């Protein structure tokens, strides 16, 4: 689940939690809190360029303890008619989690959302250094926005790991936006 709170149309606070699968009784896998700053927020042209920093705590599967980490990111968003495009570059630092060293792990994603009223089909593709291996990700989904401040959706992420391993999952999303933005 994710929550966003706009302090202004340039500053946004974020919080996110990731839960474990039903087979894992521990419940919480990752918790994040962050701040984003829109360097450019041009609503007339439908363009936004933001930088931000997320602080996170991720559960280490080896000893079940939470380890701190951080993720600086750069995000660009552009509306072209009814389609919104986004591009995100991120570097993740998770010392000692999931067997990773303390170096930065890059993450690149690009996506598109088609605005069709309250229902919005979307797709995201990306590459990341996930658990120490190169992973390609393709995630089609559907978002619903019944209210201006509330969005929920479902996506089916397909992961193709280096070495040929593949997996498919289901991801739910709930976003509430509040504040002055």
Order of alpha helices (4+ residues) and beta strands (2+ residues): beta-beta-beta-beta-beta-beta-beta-beta-beta-beta-beta-beta
